[in-house]
């Protein structure tokens, strides 16, 4: 039976869980399987590594440590921004995510931690940084 290898376009069904068993993401929530080309680094390295060598319809469960996933949680990525630098009228509520232009020019989401009259404290870490993740993946297609 064919095994997934670098350069193959694959479709997978997956569920991502925290250590406590709660689901943080799944292909069912996205409404369709995840499709990507192995070797193009479009998914986290540990996810791609787990899919390499899988056979059609095989299911695999694996853990991803922070260094193989979204990196360690870095306290220096919690920053304060003066409100005057944010768009006027922007809704600023604690525990809410807002869009943020990253240094590389891409748009990301940051979590608002605290709002005062003149400053907003935000966490620019990826929401899954510093966390061990548990995935269950089923390989649906290989092209």
C-alpha positions as CSV (number, residue, x, y, z in Angstrom):
1,X,0.0,0.0,0.0
2,X,1.2,3.5,-0.8
3,X,2.7,5.6,2.0
4,X,2.7,9.4,2.2
5,X,6.0,10.9,1.2
6,X,7.5,14.4,0.6
7,X,5.9,16.1,-2.4
8,X,2.6,14.2,-2.0
9,X,-0.6,16.3,-1.6
10,X,-2.5,14.7,1.3
11,X,-5.9,15.2,2.9
12,X,-6.3,14.4,6.5
13,X,-9.0,14.4,9.1
14,X,-7.7,15.5,12.5
15,X,-8.6,16.4,16.1
16,X,-6.3,18.5,18.2
17,X,-6.6,18.3,22.0
18,X,-5.0,19.8,25.0
19,X,-3.6,17.6,27.7
20,X,-6.9,17.8,29.6
21,X,-8.7,16.3,26.6
22,X,-10.5,19.6,25.5
23,X,-10.5,20.1,21.7
24,X,-8.7,23.2,20.4
25,X,-9.2,22.5,16.7
26,X,-10.5,19.8,14.3
27,X,-11.1,19.3,10.7
28,X,-14.8,18.9,11.5
29,X,-14.9,22.4,13.0
30,X,-13.3,23.7,9.8
31,X,-15.9,21.9,7.7
32,X,-13.5,19.9,5.6
33,X,-10.3,17.8,5.7
34,X,-7.0,19.6,5.9
35,X,-5.1,19.4,2.6
36,X,-1.4,20.2,2.2
37,X,1.8,19.1,0.4
38,X,4.3,17.2,2.5
39,X,7.6,19.0,2.7
40,X,6.3,22.5,2.1
41,X,6.2,23.4,5.8
42,X,2.5,24.5,5.7
43,X,1.8,22.7,9.0
44,X,3.8,22.5,12.2
45,X,6.8,20.2,11.8
46,X,5.7,17.5,14.2
47,X,2.3,17.2,12.4
48,X,4.0,16.8,9.0
49,X,6.5,14.3,10.4
50,X,3.6,12.2,11.8
51,X,1.9,12.1,8.4
52,X,5.0,11.1,6.6
53,X,4.9,7.3,6.0
54,X,1.2,6.9,6.9
55,X,-0.9,4.6,4.7
56,X,-4.3,5.4,3.3
57,X,-7.1,5.3,6.0
58,X,-4.5,4.8,8.7
59,X,-5.1,6.7,12.0
60,X,-2.3,7.8,14.2
61,X,-2.3,9.5,17.6
62,X,0.7,11.6,18.6
63,X,1.9,14.3,21.0
64,X,3.5,17.5,20.0
65,X,5.8,19.3,22.5
66,X,6.1,23.1,22.4
67,X,9.5,23.0,20.6
68,X,7.9,21.0,17.7
69,X,4.7,23.0,17.7
70,X,4.2,26.6,18.4
71,X,7.3,27.2,20.5
72,X,7.7,28.0,24.1
73,X,5.6,30.7,25.8
74,X,7.7,33.9,25.9
75,X,7.0,36.5,28.6
76,X,8.8,39.2,26.5
77,X,6.0,38.8,23.9
78,X,3.5,40.4,26.4
79,X,3.7,44.1,25.6
80,X,1.9,47.3,26.3
81,X,0.7,49.6,23.6
82,X,-0.4,53.2,24.0
83,X,-4.0,53.5,23.0
84,X,-3.2,56.4,20.8
85,X,-1.5,54.0,18.4
86,X,-4.6,51.9,18.0
87,X,-7.5,52.7,15.6
88,X,-10.0,55.0,17.1
89,X,-13.3,53.2,18.0
90,X,-11.6,49.8,18.2
91,X,-13.4,47.6,20.7
92,X,-10.9,46.8,23.5
93,X,-12.1,44.1,25.8
94,X,-10.0,41.9,28.0
95,X,-9.7,38.2,26.8
96,X,-10.7,39.3,23.3
97,X,-8.5,38.8,20.2
98,X,-7.6,41.6,17.8
99,X,-5.7,41.6,14.5
100,X,-2.1,42.6,14.7
101,X,0.5,43.3,12.0
102,X,3.5,41.1,12.8
103,X,7.1,42.2,12.1
104,X,7.2,40.0,9.0
105,X,4.2,41.9,7.6
106,X,1.7,39.1,8.1
107,X,-1.5,39.6,10.1
108,X,-1.9,37.7,13.3
109,X,-4.2,37.7,16.3
110,X,-3.2,39.0,19.7
111,X,-5.0,38.6,23.0
112,X,-5.9,41.6,25.0
113,X,-4.9,41.1,28.7
114,X,-5.6,44.4,30.2
115,X,-7.1,47.8,29.2
116,X,-6.5,51.1,31.0
117,X,-7.3,54.7,30.0
118,X,-4.0,55.1,28.1
119,X,-2.6,51.6,27.5
120,X,-3.5,48.2,26.3
121,X,-1.5,45.1,27.4
122,X,-1.5,42.3,24.8
123,X,-0.1,38.8,24.5
124,X,1.5,38.3,21.1
125,X,2.4,34.7,21.7
126,X,0.6,32.1,19.6
127,X,-2.4,30.9,21.7
128,X,-0.9,27.4,21.6
129,X,2.6,28.4,22.5
130,X,4.1,26.6,25.5
131,X,1.5,23.8,25.4
132,X,1.8,20.1,24.7
133,X,-0.7,19.1,22.1
134,X,-2.3,15.8,21.3
135,X,-3.4,15.0,17.7
136,X,-5.4,12.2,16.2
137,X,-5.0,12.1,12.4
138,X,-6.5,9.9,9.7
139,X,-5.0,9.9,6.2
140,X,-7.8,10.2,3.7
141,X,-6.1,10.8,0.4
142,X,-2.6,10.8,-1.2
143,X,-2.0,12.5,-4.6
